[in-house]
Each structure stands twice: as C-alpha cells, then as structure tokens.
Amino acid sequence: MKVYFILILVMSGFLSCNKQSDIYNKAIVFNQDDFVKKTQLKGNILTFENTVMKPIRIEVFDSILMTINSGEEKHISLFNLNTKTKIGDRIVIGNGPEDMLQPSFVKGGKSFQLYDIAKKTLFEYDIYEFISNSQPQSIRKTKFKQQIIDGIARDKNENIIAPIFRSSNIFCLLNNDGQEISRFATYPETKMSFTDVEKRDMFQFTYAITPNGKTIVCYSWTDLIDIYSKEGKLLHRLHGPEQFFSPFKETHRGKIVLSRPEKGKQRDAYYNPVIVGDRFYVLFNGNLVDDENYTNRSNQIFVFSLEGKPLESLVLDQGIITFTVDLKNRKIYGISDEPEFHIVEYEY
C-alpha cells in the first residue's frame, strides 16, 4: 500500500510537470509540489562598522562583497566578509573618463567588468587593482552604438549578450568590440492577442547566461521562464508555480503610445536569476501590485537545473529585493530595505 501511494505521488508530479499551459504556447506547467526539496533559511544581518548603506545591486568575489549604491557620492562599495570591515568606495558619479552614471555588474566575463547603461560604455578592470586602488583605472573601454536597455552579460566566447528595445527580438549578440552579430529570442507566444507595445511592457524580464552559453529569461510580471540554447533556440518554457500573467492595455496620448497594466491584475513574478554551478537560483514574489500590503521583497528563492527542472524551494525568514550566491562557501547574500537597507547572509 505504501509503495502504491508513492507511485501515485510520483505520477502526479510527472503529470503536473508535463501539462501544457493554458496561456502560453509550448509551455510546460509546474507547481510548488514539483520541487523535490523545501528548505527554511534563517538570515544573519551583516554590519560593517556602522556603515550607512543604500545598495541596489550586489556581487561577491572571493571574500569581497561589492554593492552598487543609490544616492551616494560614489557608485560602488567594497567590504571584506572575513573581517566585516569596509574596504572603501569606488567610481565617482559623473561624466569624466573613469566616471559613471548608471553602472551595472557584468556577469560571465573572465575579468571584472562594469557596464554604464547611460554612457553605453563597457569598462574592464584588473580585479585586484580595482580592490586595492581607491581610483581604479580601466584597462579597456568599449563604446556601443545602439542603446542597451539594461545590464549585459558575457558568454563563454566573451561575446556580449544584451537586451534590446523596440525590436521583434529581445536580445542581441555583440562581439568584443561591441559590433552586433545577430539577434535572437522573441516575446512569448500566447493564446491571446496583444499589441507590440503591450508585449514590450508585459514581458519585462531579468536574465542570466550559463557557462555553456544558454540564456535563462525570467519574466517579471508573469511566472514564466524561457531557456534558450547558445544558438538562440528555445529549449524549455516553464509556466509556474501559479500560472498567472499580468495583462497590459495599450493607451494613446496624442502621438504617444503607451500601455498600462489592468488594475488589480498585475503581479510580481521572477527577479534576478543567478547561475550557481549546474543550477540557477531565482527570486519568486507572486504579490499583487495593487494590494494594500504589497511589497517588492521576496521570501522565496527557487532552484532549477539548467534544463529547467524544479529542484528546491528556499524559504527565507525575511524578504529581499536581489541577491548573489557564493558557491565556494555556500552562502547567499541578499539586499533588504526593511526597516532600512541592509545585507542579509544565508547559509544553505
């Protein structure tokens, strides 16, 4: 009888993971029960000599924690995780040759790189010089011709993957000099009809590049994940764990064409996937934006294989807005803004 019950559970999980989505073409649905493991994590709030922090992005390099800050005189702060001390601040806000206006971390490169979205310029550094020098000098700069709407990433061949705007594709592939090679990936196909403007806003996303060149696309307003091959072919499309989407309606203001979410139907979904060895981790929210108790902090991190198989659900004791993972020391570092900005450390 016990064996029979286990077989039923296995079969029900198999069926839920192979059921087709009622919303998206080519999408397989899954739910919370399809995660093999569920783990509760208790966070430890990190303090660094009473440093006032306003971090919005975060990365870890060996024992060095880096944050990109909001509203500070310099963009980036460095902290020693072993001694819990602040090393210093880097990158002046401005238009000077080594200044930046809107930096983001570049993931996947063989060296330490920052991309200034506003200046359309990629800066490459020697990581040790960046850490030790209060005014680090870049060893290479690459100026892009086209406007890139968000941060960029590198594939294993050091090509550049970048999200693009106002195109039928959502990514372009650039060479090391910033010249476009090709475009790939399209907005998800649905069983309903939406205008191009509605799709552009409805399918906002964050993404990550795997070591073997796959692109993991995690959508912000619908619980959908797309996985593309290094050649730009859709390999897997996953809809779950709740199978929702946030419809947008196109509006016109004179010659200006916009779209806005339908009231009461917009929900936060996935944010900031991180590649960790042969897996990817991603924040899941699920909150209704119009709810009076809405928060953009997420207290769940889902873990998937690089083929999209649900592996583990990590339940955090406090919500975070973004995170990074230290694979070597098996730690997760997240940013929280409640009740004020701080860094939370989780051991997993």
Residue pairs with C-beta under 8 A, 6 or more apart in sequence:
12 33
13 33
13 34
16 29
16 30
16 31
16 33
16 34
17 28
17 29
17 30
17 34
17 310
18 28
19 28
19 29
20 27
20 28
20 29
21 27
21 28
21 29
21 237
21 239
21 243
22 191
22 243
23 190
23 191
23 192
23 222
23 239
23 243
23 245
24 188
24 189
24 190
24 191
24 224
24 237
24 239
25 188
25 189
25 190
25 191
26 189
26 234
26 237
27 188
27 224
27 237
27 238
27 239
28 236
28 237
28 238
28 239
29 238
29 239
29 240
29 243
30 238
30 239
30 240
30 241
30 310
31 240
31 241
31 242
32 241
32 313
34 240
34 241
34 310
35 302
35 303
35 310
35 311
35 312
35 313
36 310
36 311
36 312
37 311
37 312
37 313
38 312
38 313
38 315
39 312
39 313
39 314
39 315
39 348
40 315
40 317
41 314
41 315
41 316
41 317
41 332
41 346
41 347
41 348
42 317
42 346
43 316
43 317
43 318
43 334
43 344
43 345
43 346
44 344
44 345
44 346
45 342
45 343
45 344
45 345
46 81
46 84
46 333
46 342
46 343
46 344
46 345
47 84
47 342
48 79
48 84
48 85
48 86
49 84
49 85
49 86
51 77
51 79
51 86
53 67
53 69
53 77
53 341
53 342
53 343
54 69
54 70
54 71
54 72
54 341
55 67
55 68
55 69
55 70
55 77
55 335
55 341
55 343
56 67
56 68
56 69
56 70
56 321
56 322
56 335
57 67
57 68
57 104
57 105
57 322
57 335
58 65
58 66
58 67
58 68
58 322
58 323
58 324
58 333
58 334
58 335
58 343
59 65
59 66
59 105
59 324
60 66
60 81
60 324
60 325
60 326
60 333
61 112
61 127
62 328
63 80
63 81
63 82
64 78
64 79
64 80
64 81
64 87
64 131
65 78
65 79
65 80
65 81
65 333
65 343
66 76
66 77
66 78
66 79
66 105
67 76
67 77
67 79
67 335
67 343
68 75
68 76
68 103
68 104
68 105
69 75
69 76
69 77
72 89
73 89
73 92
73 93
74 89
74 90
74 91
74 92
74 93
75 90
75 91
75 92
75 93
75 100
75 103
76 89
76 90
76 91
76 103
76 114
77 86
77 88
77 89
77 90
78 86
78 87
78 88
78 89
78 90
78 131
79 85
79 86
79 87
80 86
80 87
87 131
88 134
89 134
90 130
90 134
90 135
90 136
91 98
91 99
91 100
91 103
91 114
91 136
92 98
92 99
92 100
93 99
93 100
93 101
94 100
94 101
95 101
95 119
98 123
98 135
98 136
98 137
98 138
100 114
100 116
100 118
100 119
100 123
101 116
101 117
101 118
101 119
102 116
102 117
102 118
102 119
103 114
103 115
103 116
103 117
104 114
104 115
104 117
104 150
104 151
104 152
105 113
105 114
105 151
106 113
106 114
106 115
106 122
106 151
106 152
106 153
106 154
107 151
107 153
107 154
107 208
107 209
107 275
108 153
108 154
108 155
108 156
108 161
108 209
108 211
108 275
109 124
109 154
109 158
110 154
110 158
111 124
111 125
111 126
111 127
112 124
112 125
112 126
112 127
112 130
113 122
113 123
113 124
113 125
113 154
114 122
114 123
114 125
115 121
115 122
115 123
115 148
115 151
115 152
116 122
116 123
117 148
117 149
117 150
117 151
119 143
120 143
120 144
120 145
120 146
120 147
120 148
121 141
121 142
121 143
121 144
122 141
122 142
122 143
122 144
122 152
122 160
122 178
123 138
123 140
123 141
124 138
124 139
124 140
124 141
124 142
125 136
125 137
125 138
125 139
126 139
129 136
129 137
130 136
142 176
142 177
142 178
143 178
144 162
144 174
144 178
145 178
146 164
146 172
146 180
147 165
148 162
148 163
148 164
149 163
149 164
149 165
150 162
150 163
150 206
152 160
152 161
152 162
153 160
153 161
153 162
153 207
153 208
153 209
154 160
154 161
154 209
155 161
155 173
155 209
155 213
155 230
156 211
156 212
156 213
157 213
158 176
159 173
159 174
159 175
159 176
159 181
160 173
160 174
160 175
160 176
160 178
161 171
161 172
161 173
161 174
161 207
161 209
161 215
162 171
162 172
162 174
163 170
163 171
163 205
163 207
164 170
164 171
164 172
164 183
165 200
166 200
167 183
168 186
168 187
169 183
169 184
169 185
169 186
170 185
170 186
170 187
170 203
170 205
170 217
171 183
171 184
171 185
171 207
171 215
171 232
172 180
172 181
172 182
172 183
172 184
173 180
173 181
173 182
173 183
173 184
173 232
174 180
174 181
175 181
182 232
184 228
184 231
184 232
185 215
185 217
185 226
185 228
185 232
185 234
187 199
187 200
187 203
188 203
188 219
188 224
188 226
188 237
190 245
192 247
194 202
194 247
194 248
195 250
195 259
197 250
197 257
197 258
197 259
198 247
198 248
198 249
198 250
198 259
200 259
201 248
201 259
201 260
201 261
202 221
202 222
202 245
202 246
202 247
202 248
202 259
202 261
203 219
203 221
203 222
204 219
204 220
204 221
205 217
205 218
205 219
205 220
206 218
206 220
206 270
206 271
206 272
206 273
207 215
207 216
207 217
207 218
207 273
208 215
208 216
208 273
208 274
208 275
208 280
209 215
209 216
209 275
210 216
210 275
210 280
210 306
211 275
212 230
212 306
213 229
213 230
214 227
214 228
214 229
214 230
214 235
214 306
215 227
215 228
215 232
216 225
216 226
216 227
216 273
216 275
216 280
216 282
216 306
217 225
217 226
217 227
217 228
218 225
218 269
218 270
218 271
218 272
218 273
218 282
219 225
219 226
219 269
219 270
220 268
220 269
220 270
220 271
221 245
221 246
221 261
221 266
221 267
221 268
221 269
222 244
222 245
222 246
222 267
222 269
223 239
223 240
223 241
223 242
223 243
223 244
223 245
223 269
223 270
223 284
223 286
224 237
224 238
224 239
224 245
224 269
224 270
225 236
225 237
225 238
225 270
225 282
225 304
225 308
226 234
226 236
226 237
226 238
227 234
227 235
227 236
227 237
227 238
227 306
227 307
227 308
228 234
228 235
229 235
235 307
235 308
236 307
236 308
238 304
238 308
240 310
241 284
241 302
242 286
244 267
244 269
244 286
246 261
246 262
246 265
246 266
246 267
247 261
247 262
247 265
248 259
248 260
248 261
248 262
249 259
249 260
249 261
249 262
250 257
250 258
250 259
251 257
251 258
251 259
251 260
252 258
261 289
263 290
264 288
264 290
266 288
266 289
266 290
267 285
267 286
267 287
267 288
267 289
268 285
268 286
268 287
268 289
268 296
268 298
269 284
269 285
269 286
270 282
270 283
270 284
270 285
271 282
271 283
271 285
271 298
271 321
271 322
272 282
272 283
272 322
272 323
273 280
273 281
273 282
274 280
274 281
274 282
274 323
274 324
274 325
276 303
276 325
276 327
277 327
278 305
278 306
279 303
279 304
279 305
279 306
279 311
280 303
280 304
280 306
281 301
281 302
281 303
281 314
281 323
281 325
281 332
282 301
282 302
282 304
283 298
283 300
283 301
283 320
283 322
283 323
284 298
284 300
284 301
284 302
285 296
285 297
285 298
285 300
286 300
287 294
287 295
287 296
288 294
295 319
295 338
296 321
297 318
297 319
297 320
297 321
297 336
297 337
297 338
298 316
298 319
298 320
298 321
299 315
299 316
299 317
299 318
299 319
299 320
300 313
300 314
300 315
300 316
301 313
301 314
301 316
301 323
301 332
302 310
302 312
302 313
302 314
303 310
303 311
303 312
303 313
303 314
304 310
304 311
305 311
314 332
314 346
314 348
316 334
316 344
316 346
318 336
318 338
318 344
319 336
319 338
320 334
320 335
320 336
320 344
321 334
321 335
321 336
321 337
322 334
322 335
323 332
323 333
323 334
323 335
324 332
324 333
325 331
325 332
325 333
326 332
326 333
330 347
330 348
331 345
331 346
331 347
331 348
332 345
332 346
332 347
332 348
333 343
333 344
333 345
333 346
334 343
334 344
334 346
335 341
335 342
335 343
335 344
336 342
336 343
336 344
